[in-house]
């Protein structure tokens, strides 16, 4: 599988492109910036067609590229069912702070355990509430995209509307830390000492869990 980690914007956001090497079909996860930059990186790696735009949650820093990405690719926007209302009704002050346009509403509502397919590849949706009610991670053997649930040596904040420290701890311990220890963690922000980690390393060293 093609995996491209792209740091974008002033908040060290990680956007991801996942793609199938045989068909050139892929998905964009958390487009936090202009579509042209992200799509160029994808084309450089062989991703020719974007099938789906996936948001791990609805916060503006992860969704502010949705509109331009949708306009550039005509790909539908997917988000967990518990996050769809927040995406469709954004906090206007947050949009203003980021200088962002509101996202189009999601046309694909995700649930725990669902599989998203692109070409000959697929990823599994893992519902990991806590940072937000409908936060998700995306898992495929060897890798997990953790959004703002789990960072390298850190965890997502829980003081925003819908956040819960207790629920997020449960999501990390009972959903993510049960994955194989050598699973590579691909976080939603570059906040740690390295851009990636492993599940075992976070179990052993993360001071917040």
Order of alpha helices (4+ residues) and beta strands (2+ residues): beta-beta-beta-alpha-beta-alpha-alpha-beta-alpha-alpha-beta-beta-beta-beta-beta-beta-beta-alpha-beta-beta-alpha
